[in-house]
């Protein structure tokens, strides 16, 4: 399972999902998270090897977006 941070607003249904690039982590979004969470729920996902997400070797099949959304 990928690690993530979810910033929930009880009065909002829409969620913005933030995915960092291969060379970064979700910490690069700190300014956007502050702004977006005023109006939306915000989901910041830590890709493999970042945050508490397991390294890519953890997965028994090729790591791709279908694998990510299936977890």
Phi and psi in radians as a Rosetta constraint file:
Dihedral C 1 N 2 CA 2 C 2 CIRCULARHARMONIC -1.355 0.35
Dihedral N 2 CA 2 C 2 N 3 CIRCULARHARMONIC 2.483 0.35
Dihedral C 2 N 3 CA 3 C 3 CIRCULARHARMONIC -1.333 0.35
Dihedral N 3 CA 3 C 3 N 4 CIRCULARHARMONIC 2.619 0.35
Dihedral C 3 N 4 CA 4 C 4 CIRCULARHARMONIC -2.740 0.35
Dihedral N 4 CA 4 C 4 N 5 CIRCULARHARMONIC 2.902 0.35
Dihedral C 4 N 5 CA 5 C 5 CIRCULARHARMONIC -2.176 0.35
Dihedral N 5 CA 5 C 5 N 6 CIRCULARHARMONIC 2.278 0.35
Dihedral C 5 N 6 CA 6 C 6 CIRCULARHARMONIC -2.070 0.35
Dihedral N 6 CA 6 C 6 N 7 CIRCULARHARMONIC 2.127 0.35
Dihedral C 6 N 7 CA 7 C 7 CIRCULARHARMONIC -1.838 0.35
Dihedral N 7 CA 7 C 7 N 8 CIRCULARHARMONIC 1.768 0.35
Dihedral C 7 N 8 CA 8 C 8 CIRCULARHARMONIC -1.691 0.35
Dihedral N 8 CA 8 C 8 N 9 CIRCULARHARMONIC 2.319 0.35
Dihedral C 8 N 9 CA 9 C 9 CIRCULARHARMONIC -1.915 0.35
Dihedral N 9 CA 9 C 9 N 10 CIRCULARHARMONIC 2.168 0.35
Dihedral C 9 N 10 CA 10 C 10 CIRCULARHARMONIC -1.125 0.35
Dihedral N 10 CA 10 C 10 N 11 CIRCULARHARMONIC -0.426 0.35
Dihedral C 10 N 11 CA 11 C 11 CIRCULARHARMONIC -1.690 0.35
Dihedral N 11 CA 11 C 11 N 12 CIRCULARHARMONIC 0.193 0.35
Dihedral C 11 N 12 CA 12 C 12 CIRCULARHARMONIC -2.261 0.35
Dihedral N 12 CA 12 C 12 N 13 CIRCULARHARMONIC 2.519 0.35
Dihedral C 12 N 13 CA 13 C 13 CIRCULARHARMONIC -1.833 0.35
Dihedral N 13 CA 13 C 13 N 14 CIRCULARHARMONIC -0.471 0.35
Dihedral C 13 N 14 CA 14 C 14 CIRCULARHARMONIC -1.387 0.35
Dihedral N 14 CA 14 C 14 N 15 CIRCULARHARMONIC 2.453 0.35
Dihedral C 14 N 15 CA 15 C 15 CIRCULARHARMONIC -2.191 0.35
Dihedral N 15 CA 15 C 15 N 16 CIRCULARHARMONIC 2.339 0.35
Dihedral C 15 N 16 CA 16 C 16 CIRCULARHARMONIC -1.727 0.35
Dihedral N 16 CA 16 C 16 N 17 CIRCULARHARMONIC 2.307 0.35
Dihedral C 16 N 17 CA 17 C 17 CIRCULARHARMONIC -1.875 0.35
Dihedral N 17 CA 17 C 17 N 18 CIRCULARHARMONIC 2.248 0.35
Dihedral C 17 N 18 CA 18 C 18 CIRCULARHARMONIC -1.973 0.35
Dihedral N 18 CA 18 C 18 N 19 CIRCULARHARMONIC 2.160 0.35
Dihedral C 18 N 19 CA 19 C 19 CIRCULARHARMONIC -2.093 0.35
Dihedral N 19 CA 19 C 19 N 20 CIRCULARHARMONIC 2.164 0.35
Dihedral C 19 N 20 CA 20 C 20 CIRCULARHARMONIC -1.416 0.35
Dihedral N 20 CA 20 C 20 N 21 CIRCULARHARMONIC 2.856 0.35
Dihedral C 20 N 21 CA 21 C 21 CIRCULARHARMONIC -1.335 0.35
Dihedral N 21 CA 21 C 21 N 22 CIRCULARHARMONIC 3.086 0.35
Dihedral C 21 N 22 CA 22 C 22 CIRCULARHARMONIC -1.140 0.35
Dihedral N 22 CA 22 C 22 N 23 CIRCULARHARMONIC -0.462 0.35
Dihedral C 22 N 23 CA 23 C 23 CIRCULARHARMONIC -1.711 0.35
Dihedral N 23 CA 23 C 23 N 24 CIRCULARHARMONIC 0.105 0.35
Dihedral C 23 N 24 CA 24 C 24 CIRCULARHARMONIC -2.243 0.35
Dihedral N 24 CA 24 C 24 N 25 CIRCULARHARMONIC -2.854 0.35
Dihedral C 24 N 25 CA 25 C 25 CIRCULARHARMONIC -2.491 0.35
Dihedral N 25 CA 25 C 25 N 26 CIRCULARHARMONIC 3.028 0.35
Dihedral C 25 N 26 CA 26 C 26 CIRCULARHARMONIC -1.158 0.35
Dihedral N 26 CA 26 C 26 N 27 CIRCULARHARMONIC -0.218 0.35
Dihedral C 26 N 27 CA 27 C 27 CIRCULARHARMONIC -1.122 0.35
Dihedral N 27 CA 27 C 27 N 28 CIRCULARHARMONIC -0.343 0.35
Dihedral C 27 N 28 CA 28 C 28 CIRCULARHARMONIC -1.192 0.35
Dihedral N 28 CA 28 C 28 N 29 CIRCULARHARMONIC -0.245 0.35
Dihedral C 28 N 29 CA 29 C 29 CIRCULARHARMONIC -1.643 0.35
Dihedral N 29 CA 29 C 29 N 30 CIRCULARHARMONIC 0.207 0.35
Dihedral C 29 N 30 CA 30 C 30 CIRCULARHARMONIC -1.004 0.35
Dihedral N 30 CA 30 C 30 N 31 CIRCULARHARMONIC -0.653 0.35
Dihedral C 30 N 31 CA 31 C 31 CIRCULARHARMONIC -1.247 0.35
Dihedral N 31 CA 31 C 31 N 32 CIRCULARHARMONIC -0.721 0.35
Dihedral C 31 N 32 CA 32 C 32 CIRCULARHARMONIC -1.154 0.35
Dihedral N 32 CA 32 C 32 N 33 CIRCULARHARMONIC -0.690 0.35
Dihedral C 32 N 33 CA 33 C 33 CIRCULARHARMONIC -1.050 0.35
Dihedral N 33 CA 33 C 33 N 34 CIRCULARHARMONIC -0.805 0.35
Dihedral C 33 N 34 CA 34 C 34 CIRCULARHARMONIC -1.006 0.35
Dihedral N 34 CA 34 C 34 N 35 CIRCULARHARMONIC -0.757 0.35
Dihedral C 34 N 35 CA 35 C 35 CIRCULARHARMONIC -1.253 0.35
Dihedral N 35 CA 35 C 35 N 36 CIRCULARHARMONIC -0.859 0.35
Dihedral C 35 N 36 CA 36 C 36 CIRCULARHARMONIC -1.115 0.35
Dihedral N 36 CA 36 C 36 N 37 CIRCULARHARMONIC -0.631 0.35
Dihedral C 36 N 37 CA 37 C 37 CIRCULARHARMONIC -1.265 0.35
Dihedral N 37 CA 37 C 37 N 38 CIRCULARHARMONIC -0.103 0.35
Dihedral C 37 N 38 CA 38 C 38 CIRCULARHARMONIC -1.219 0.35
Dihedral N 38 CA 38 C 38 N 39 CIRCULARHARMONIC -0.469 0.35
Dihedral C 38 N 39 CA 39 C 39 CIRCULARHARMONIC -2.196 0.35
Dihedral N 39 CA 39 C 39 N 40 CIRCULARHARMONIC -0.229 0.35
Dihedral C 39 N 40 CA 40 C 40 CIRCULARHARMONIC -2.438 0.35
Dihedral N 40 CA 40 C 40 N 41 CIRCULARHARMONIC 2.847 0.35
Dihedral C 40 N 41 CA 41 C 41 CIRCULARHARMONIC -1.305 0.35
Dihedral N 41 CA 41 C 41 N 42 CIRCULARHARMONIC 2.569 0.35
Dihedral C 41 N 42 CA 42 C 42 CIRCULARHARMONIC -2.265 0.35
Dihedral N 42 CA 42 C 42 N 43 CIRCULARHARMONIC 2.242 0.35
Dihedral C 42 N 43 CA 43 C 43 CIRCULARHARMONIC -2.035 0.35
Dihedral N 43 CA 43 C 43 N 44 CIRCULARHARMONIC 2.007 0.35
Dihedral C 43 N 44 CA 44 C 44 CIRCULARHARMONIC -1.906 0.35
Dihedral N 44 CA 44 C 44 N 45 CIRCULARHARMONIC 1.981 0.35
Dihedral C 44 N 45 CA 45 C 45 CIRCULARHARMONIC -1.698 0.35
Dihedral N 45 CA 45 C 45 N 46 CIRCULARHARMONIC 2.348 0.35
Dihedral C 45 N 46 CA 46 C 46 CIRCULARHARMONIC -1.648 0.35
Dihedral N 46 CA 46 C 46 N 47 CIRCULARHARMONIC 2.009 0.35
Dihedral C 46 N 47 CA 47 C 47 CIRCULARHARMONIC -1.208 0.35
Dihedral N 47 CA 47 C 47 N 48 CIRCULARHARMONIC 2.920 0.35
Dihedral C 47 N 48 CA 48 C 48 CIRCULARHARMONIC -0.884 0.35
Dihedral N 48 CA 48 C 48 N 49 CIRCULARHARMONIC 2.389 0.35
Dihedral C 48 N 49 CA 49 C 49 CIRCULARHARMONIC 1.493 0.35
Dihedral N 49 CA 49 C 49 N 50 CIRCULARHARMONIC 0.021 0.35
Dihedral C 49 N 50 CA 50 C 50 CIRCULARHARMONIC -2.155 0.35
Dihedral N 50 CA 50 C 50 N 51 CIRCULARHARMONIC 2.644 0.35
Dihedral C 50 N 51 CA 51 C 51 CIRCULARHARMONIC 1.002 0.35
Dihedral N 51 CA 51 C 51 N 52 CIRCULARHARMONIC -2.355 0.35
Dihedral C 51 N 52 CA 52 C 52 CIRCULARHARMONIC -1.751 0.35
Dihedral N 52 CA 52 C 52 N 53 CIRCULARHARMONIC 0.185 0.35
Dihedral C 52 N 53 CA 53 C 53 CIRCULARHARMONIC -1.224 0.35
Dihedral N 53 CA 53 C 53 N 54 CIRCULARHARMONIC 2.457 0.35
Dihedral C 53 N 54 CA 54 C 54 CIRCULARHARMONIC -1.181 0.35
Dihedral N 54 CA 54 C 54 N 55 CIRCULARHARMONIC 2.730 0.35
Dihedral C 54 N 55 CA 55 C 55 CIRCULARHARMONIC -1.111 0.35
Dihedral N 55 CA 55 C 55 N 56 CIRCULARHARMONIC 2.808 0.35
Dihedral C 55 N 56 CA 56 C 56 CIRCULARHARMONIC -1.061 0.35
Dihedral N 56 CA 56 C 56 N 57 CIRCULARHARMONIC -0.449 0.35
Dihedral C 56 N 57 CA 57 C 57 CIRCULARHARMONIC -1.162 0.35
Dihedral N 57 CA 57 C 57 N 58 CIRCULARHARMONIC -0.301 0.35
Dihedral C 57 N 58 CA 58 C 58 CIRCULARHARMONIC -1.104 0.35
Dihedral N 58 CA 58 C 58 N 59 CIRCULARHARMONIC -0.562 0.35
Dihedral C 58 N 59 CA 59 C 59 CIRCULARHARMONIC -1.428 0.35
Dihedral N 59 CA 59 C 59 N 60 CIRCULARHARMONIC 2.353 0.35
Dihedral C 59 N 60 CA 60 C 60 CIRCULARHARMONIC -1.441 0.35
Dihedral N 60 CA 60 C 60 N 61 CIRCULARHARMONIC -0.213 0.35
Dihedral C 60 N 61 CA 61 C 61 CIRCULARHARMONIC -2.221 0.35
Dihedral N 61 CA 61 C 61 N 62 CIRCULARHARMONIC 2.898 0.35
Dihedral C 61 N 62 CA 62 C 62 CIRCULARHARMONIC -0.982 0.35
Dihedral N 62 CA 62 C 62 N 63 CIRCULARHARMONIC 2.382 0.35
Dihedral C 62 N 63 CA 63 C 63 CIRCULARHARMONIC -1.366 0.35
Dihedral N 63 CA 63 C 63 N 64 CIRCULARHARMONIC 2.129 0.35
Dihedral C 63 N 64 CA 64 C 64 CIRCULARHARMONIC -2.665 0.35
Dihedral N 64 CA 64 C 64 N 65 CIRCULARHARMONIC 3.087 0.35
Dihedral C 64 N 65 CA 65 C 65 CIRCULARHARMONIC -1.138 0.35
Dihedral N 65 CA 65 C 65 N 66 CIRCULARHARMONIC -0.574 0.35
Dihedral C 65 N 66 CA 66 C 66 CIRCULARHARMONIC -1.076 0.35
Dihedral N 66 CA 66 C 66 N 67 CIRCULARHARMONIC -0.674 0.35
Dihedral C 66 N 67 CA 67 C 67 CIRCULARHARMONIC -1.145 0.35
Dihedral N 67 CA 67 C 67 N 68 CIRCULARHARMONIC -0.733 0.35
Dihedral C 67 N 68 CA 68 C 68 CIRCULARHARMONIC -1.087 0.35
Dihedral N 68 CA 68 C 68 N 69 CIRCULARHARMONIC -0.845 0.35
Dihedral C 68 N 69 CA 69 C 69 CIRCULARHARMONIC -1.300 0.35
Dihedral N 69 CA 69 C 69 N 70 CIRCULARHARMONIC -0.287 0.35
Dihedral C 69 N 70 CA 70 C 70 CIRCULARHARMONIC -1.418 0.35
Dihedral N 70 CA 70 C 70 N 71 CIRCULARHARMONIC -0.203 0.35
